[in-house]
């Protein structure tokens, strides 16, 4: 499958009042068409900073980000961000009006073309019956579908999600993960998803980029395409979870444990 997004030698830095912080250090990775690509790491490892850089909101100190072979130099409609808790929906606009809004503001789609695209994507996310409903009348899963529909209506190459379920309770989080995966099965968009949860990374991701603690360096890239909700609790799921845990916390293991893990 062709590479859609390439990240090469990516070092990201930002300034605080007292320090210059290196968020990621020489990170390499590639996202393919229809990937569910998860960036996983502990707090402070630069995973959200990396997503902002892919979105064009940060300039690399070192390295390159290329989308379809072209250097990312700023924000653009080819990369759409879906924010946490999906409260970016405008409460005074209906589902249909929310989906139409960015298309009309950007000028990329107008009149009947914009309306046809909006209705089509709303149908794909199974919300046709709710197109004239306001956000406060929707469940959390429906709000997520509207937010993704609004993004996908702009025909982005990649959808960016930064810990979208982090603030939710465990049951709601599981429902939202399921909603996201069902939607991906219907639309097959390319997803770059940030989380600090090992279980969520395995459930949501087809591939997982594991970053080290600050500053974020690549520890491993792992295949999770055969795992998901139906494999939670199985030996395969547990084995990958343990492997990721050891990669994340290798610095906390004693020399004997590190040697055992290396031989496993």
For each residue, the residues with C-beta under 8 A, 3 or more apart:
1: 32 33 34
2: 32 33
3: 6 30 31 32
4: 31 32 33 35 67 68 157 158 190
5: 30 31 54 65 66 67 157 158 190 192
6: 3 29 30 64 65 66 69
7: 10 27 28 29 30 50 54 63 64 65
8: 28 63 64 65 66
9: 26 27 28 62 63 64
10: 7 24 26 27 28 50 53 60 62 63 64 65
11: 22 24 25 26 27 60 61 62 63
12: 22 23 24 46 49 50 53 58 60 61
13: 20 21 22 23 61
14: 20 21 23 49 58
15: 19 20 21
16: 19 20 21
17:
18:
19: 15 16
20: 13 14 15 16
21: 13 14 15 16
22: 11 12 13 25 61 215
23: 12 13 14 45 46 49 50 214 215 216
24: 10 11 12 27 45 46 49 50 211 215 216 217
25: 11 22 215 216 217
26: 9 10 11 62 63 217
27: 7 9 10 11 24 50 63 211 216 217 218
28: 7 8 9 10 218
29: 6 7 37 209 218 221
30: 3 5 6 7
31: 3 4 5 35 37 158 190 192
32: 1 2 3 4 35 190
33: 1 2 4 190
34: 1 188 189 190
35: 4 31 32 190 191 192 206 207
36: 184 191 193 204 205 206 207
37: 29 31 190 191 192 193 205 206 207 209
38: 193 194 195 200 201 204 205 207 208 209 224
39: 47 50 51 192 193 194 195 209 211
40: 47 195 196 197 198 201 205 208 209 210 211 244 248
41: 45 46 47 196 210 211 212 213 216 248
42: 45 196 213 214 248
43: 196
44: 213 214
45: 23 24 41 42 211 212 213 214 215 216
46: 12 23 24 41 49 50 211 214 215 216
47: 39 40 41 50 51 194 196 211 216
48: 51 52 162 163 194
49: 12 14 23 24 46 52 53 58
50: 7 10 12 23 24 27 39 46 47 53 54 194 216
51: 39 47 48 54 55 81 160 162 192 194
52: 48 49 55 57 58
53: 10 12 49 50 56 57 58 59 60 65 72
54: 5 7 50 51 65 72 79 158 160 192
55: 51 52 75 79 81 160
56: 53 72 73 74 75 76 79
57: 52 53 75
58: 12 14 49 52 53
59: 53
60: 10 11 12 53 63 64 65
61: 11 12 13 22
62: 9 10 11 26
63: 7 8 9 10 11 26 27 60
64: 6 7 8 9 10 60 71
65: 5 6 7 8 10 53 54 60 71 72
66: 5 6 8 69 70 71 72
67: 4 5 70 72 78 79 157 158
68: 4 78 157
69: 6 66
70: 66 67
71: 64 65 66
72: 53 54 56 65 66 67 76 79
73: 56
74: 56
75: 55 56 57 79
76: 56 72 79
77: 80 106 108 154 155 156
78: 67 68 156 157 158
79: 54 55 56 67 72 75 76 156 157 158 160
80: 77 151 152 154 156 158 159 160
81: 51 55 151 160 161 162
82: 86 88 144 147 148 151 159 160 161 164
83: 86 87 88 147 162 164
84: 162 163 164 166 167
85: 164 167 168
86: 82 83 89 140 143 144 146 147 164
87: 83 143
88: 82 83 147
89: 86 93 98 135 143 146 147 150
90: 93 97 98 101 135
91: 134 135 136
92: 134
93: 89 90 97 98 101 134 135
94: 97 98 131 132 133 134
95: 98 99 122 127 130 131 132 133 134 135 138 146
96: 99 100 118 119 122 131 132
97: 90 93 94 100 101
98: 89 90 93 94 95 101 135 146 150
99: 95 96 103 118 121 122 146 149 150 153
100: 96 97 103 104 114 115 118 153
101: 90 93 97 98 104 105 150
102: 105 106 150 153 154
103: 99 100 106 108 109 114 117 118 153 154
104: 100 101 107 109 110 114
105: 101 102
106: 77 102 103 109 154
107: 104 110
108: 77 103 154
109: 103 104 106 113 114 117 153
110: 104 107 113 114
111: 114 115
112: 115 116
113: 109 110 116 117
114: 100 103 104 109 110 111 117 118
115: 100 111 112 118 119
116: 112 113 119 120
117: 103 109 113 114 120 121 153
118: 96 99 100 103 114 115 121 122 153
119: 96 115 116 122 123 128 131
120: 116 117 123 124
121: 99 117 118 124 125 149 152 153
122: 95 96 99 118 119 125 127 128 131 149
123: 119 120 126 127 128
124: 120 121 149 152 186 187
125: 121 122 145 146 148 149 183 186 187
126: 123 145 186
127: 95 122 123 130 131 142 145 146 149
128: 119 122 123 131
129:
130: 95 127 133 137 138 142
131: 94 95 96 119 122 127 128
132: 94 95 96
133: 94 95 130 137 138
134: 91 92 93 94 95 137 138
135: 89 90 91 93 95 98 138 143 146
136: 91
137: 130 133 134
138: 95 130 133 134 135 142 143 146
139: 142 143
140: 86 143 144 168 172 175 176
141: 144 145 175 176 179
142: 127 130 138 139 145 146
143: 86 87 89 135 138 139 140 146 147
144: 82 86 140 141 147 148 164 176 179 180 183
145: 125 126 127 141 142 148 149 179 183
146: 86 89 95 98 99 125 127 135 138 142 143 149 150
147: 82 83 86 88 89 143 144 150 151
148: 82 125 144 145 151 152 159 180 183 187 189
149: 99 121 122 124 125 127 145 146 152 153
150: 89 98 99 101 102 146 147 153 154
151: 80 81 82 147 148 154 156 159
152: 80 121 124 148 149 155 156 159 187 189
153: 99 100 102 103 109 117 118 121 149 150
154: 77 80 102 103 106 108 150 151
155: 77 152
156: 77 78 79 80 151 152 159 189
157: 4 5 67 68 78 79 190
158: 4 5 31 54 67 78 79 80 189 190 191 192
159: 80 82 148 151 152 156 189 190 191 192
160: 51 54 55 79 80 81 82 192
161: 81 82 164 191 192 193 194
162: 48 51 81 83 84 194
163: 48 84 166 194 195 196
164: 82 83 84 85 86 144 161 176 193
165: 168 172 173 176 177 195 200
166: 84 163 195 196
167: 84 85
168: 85 140 165 172 173 176
169: 172 173
170: 173 174
171: 174 175
172: 140 165 168 169 175 176
173: 165 168 169 170 176 177 200
174: 170 171 177 178
175: 140 141 171 172 178 179
176: 140 141 144 164 165 168 172 173 179 180
177: 165 173 174 180 181 200 203 204 229
178: 174 175 181 182 229
179: 141 144 145 175 176 182 183
180: 144 148 176 177 183 184 204
181: 177 178 184 185 203 204 228 229
182: 178 179 185 186
183: 125 144 145 148 179 180 186 187
184: 36 180 181 187 188 189 191
185: 181 182 188
186: 124 125 126 182 183
187: 124 125 148 152 183 184
188: 34 184 185
189: 34 148 152 156 158 159 184
190: 4 5 31 32 33 34 35 37 157 158 159
191: 35 36 37 158 159 161 184
192: 5 31 35 37 39 51 54 158 159 160 161
193: 36 37 38 39 161 164 204 205
194: 38 39 47 48 50 51 161 162 163
195: 38 39 40 163 165 166 200 201 204
196: 40 41 42 43 47 163 166
197: 40 200 201
198: 40 201 202 241 244 245 248
199: 202 203 232 241
200: 38 165 173 177 195 197 203 204
201: 38 40 195 197 198 204 205 208 224 244
202: 198 199 205 208 224 227 228 237 240 241 244
203: 177 181 199 200 227 228 229 232
204: 36 38 177 180 181 193 195 200 201
205: 36 37 38 40 193 201 202 208 224
206: 35 36 37 223 224 225
207: 35 36 37 38 221 222 223 224 225
208: 38 40 201 202 205 221 222 224 244
209: 29 37 38 39 40 218 220 221
210: 40 41 218 219 220 221 222 244 247 248
211: 24 27 39 40 41 45 46 47 216 217 218 219
212: 41 45 215 216 217 218 219 248
213: 41 42 44 45 216 248 251
214: 23 42 44 45 46
215: 22 23 24 25 45 46 212
216: 23 24 25 27 41 45 46 47 50 211 212 213
217: 24 25 26 27 211 212
218: 27 28 29 209 210 211 212 221
219: 210 211 212 247 248 250
220: 209 210 247
221: 29 207 208 209 210 218
222: 207 208 210 240 243 244
223: 206 207 226
224: 38 201 202 205 206 207 208 227 240
225: 206 207
226: 223 231 236
227: 202 203 224 231 236 237 240
228: 181 202 203 231 232
229: 177 178 181 203 232
230:
231: 226 227 228 234 236 237
232: 199 203 228 229 237
233: 237 238
234: 231 237 238
235: 238 239
236: 226 227 231 239 240
237: 202 227 231 232 233 234 240 241
238: 233 234 235 241 242
239: 235 236 242 243
240: 202 222 224 227 236 237 243 244
241: 198 199 202 237 238 244 245
242: 238 239 245 246
243: 222 239 240 246 247
244: 40 198 201 202 208 210 222 240 241 247 248
245: 198 241 242 248 249
246: 242 243 249 250 253 261
247: 210 219 220 243 244 250
248: 40 41 42 198 210 212 213 219 244 245
249: 245 246 252 253
250: 219 246 247 253 258 261
251: 213
252: 249
253: 246 249 250 257 258 261
254: 257 258
255: 258 259
256: 259 260
257: 253 254 260 261
258: 250 253 254 255 261 262
259: 255 256 262 263
260: 256 257 263 264
261: 246 250 253 257 258 264
262: 258 259
263: 259 260
264: 260 261
